[in-house]
Amino acid sequence: MNLNKNRNDFEYLFRQYYPVLCRIAFGYIRDAIVVEEIASDVFVRYWNNRSSGVIRSSAKDYLFKSVQNACIDYLRMYQKRRRQTSYIDDHAIVCTALADLGENPLDYLITDETEQRILKAVDELPERYRQTFTLTRLNGMSYDEVAEAMGITKNTVKSNLRDALALLREKLKDLTVLLFLIFDF
């Protein structure tokens, strides 16, 4: 008997308010699928919480306010996602255009001043660190090749490079992201 009463109550509330909830949501969002999803979610949330004591207003007030809030939340999320996608798309277009021209997008990030700061910081490294960094990162030699050229072990090459990168990170803190792109920090 109680199950039938709950079912009848649910059907009554659903028939009474669901179409109105959809119309309210459609005033905010002009996508029928999203509108129905929001209205359904709000209705189910109300039904699941109706006897928990959380809801302190009438069913009508709760449902109307909840659908309004859910629509505003959806629009905020949609706008944020749209801005992020737009930002990514804009930058992808620039990078694609540069690639089509045969240009390196990093060249547009590195100003002459930045390049001079990086080169100066590399020059200021202790000799063994500078040599290891130059051979591996600027000349593209493998650890084995550098070890042979410098007459040291491969592990020493790795250790020198690790220490060189640590010193450069410290000296060029404000360029860390750029250095990561250029030298695989």
N, C-alpha and C positions, 0 to 999 in steps of 0.2 A: 504494500500500500504506500509506504513512504517513498519507494523507488518511483512509483507512478506519479506521486505528487511532485517529486523533484523534476521528473520528466515534463510534466505539464507546466510547471513553473518556468522551466528552461524554455520550452517552446513558446510560452506566452511572451516572456521577455525578449526572446530572439525575434519573434514576428513583430513585436511592438517597436523595438529599438534598432535592430540591425540595419534596416533600410535608411533610417535617419542617420545612423553613424556613418554609413557609406556616403550619404549626401554631404555631411559635414566634412568628411575627409576629402571628398572630391573638390570641395571649395579650396583646399590647400594644394592638393596633388591631383594632377590631371591624368593619372594613370590608373585605369580601372583595376588592374591586377594588384597594384600596390595598395590601393584604397581598400579592396576586399581583404587583403592580408592584414592591414592595420586594424580594420574594424573587427575582424575575427579574433585577432590577438587580444585586443582590448576586451572583447566580450568574454573570451575564455579566462583571461586574467581576473575579470570581475567574478565570474562564476566560481572559480577556484578559491577566491579570497572572501567571498560574501559572508561566510560565517566565522571568519578568523578574528574579527574585531578591528581589523586594519581600516576597513571602509567605514567612515563616519557620516556619510551623506546618503542621500537617496540613490537608488540604482540609476535613475535618469541623470542626476547631477554628476555622479561618478563616471558614468559611461561617456557623457558629452565632454567633460573636462579631460578625461583620459585619452579620448580619440584626438582631441585638439593638441594635447601635449605630445602624443605619439607622432602626429603629423609634423609638428615643429621639430622634434628630434630627428625625424627622417629627413626633413629638408636641410637641417644643419649638417647631418652626415653626408647627404648627397652633395651639398655645396663644397664641403671639405674635400671629398673624394674627387669632385670635378676640378677643384683648384690644383690638387696634387697631380691629377692626370694631365691637366693643361700644362703645368710646369714641366712635367716629364716630357710630354709631347713637344713643347716648344724647344726644349734643350735637345731632344732627339733630332728634331728637324735641323737645328743649327749644326749639330755634329754630323748628320747625314750630308748636309750641304757641303761642309768642309771636306768630308771624306770624298764626295763626288768630285771636288776640285783637286783632289790629291794632296790636300793639306792636312796637317796634324792638328787636331783641336787643342792639344796641350800648348801649342805655340801661342795661342790666344790667351792662355792663362798665365804664361810666363812673360813678364815684362823684362826689359833690359835690366832694370834695377834689381828685380828678383833674381835674375840669372847671375848678376854680379855678386849678390849676397851669398848665393849658393856656392859659387866658385871660390869666393873668399873664405867661406867656412871650410870647404874642402882643403884649400891651401893651408889653412891653420891647423889641420890635423897633424899629429905626430907622423913622422916619415913613413913608418911601416903601415899605419892605418890608411894614410893617404894613398900609398902605392897599392895596397890591397883593394881599397874602394875604387880607385881609378881603373885598375885592371878588370875587376869584376863588374862594376856597375856602368862605367863609361865605355870600356872597351869590349864588354860582353864575354870575357874569358870565363871558362869553367873553373871551379875550385882546383881541379887537378892541374890545369894549365898554369894557374897562378902559382900553385905550390911548386911546380917545376921551375917556372921562371924566376921565382924569388928564392928558391932553394930552401923551402920550409915545408912542413907537413900540411896535409889537407886540413887537419883539425886546427892548426895555427891560423890558416887562412880564414876559416870560419870564425875563430875567436877574434882575430883582427877586424874582420868585417862587422861582427856584432858590436864590438867596442866603438868602431868608427861610426856606425849608424846611431849608437846611443849618444855620442858626442854631437853629431849633427842634429839629432832630434832636440837636444838641449839648446844648442845655439840658435836653431831655427824653429822654435816652438810655434810661432805664428804661421809657419808654412807647412806644418806637419801633413795636412791633407794633400797639398800639392806635391810634397816630396813622396808621399805614399804612391801617388799616381805615376810619378816620374821614375823613382828608384826602387819601387816595391818594398818600402819600409815595412 
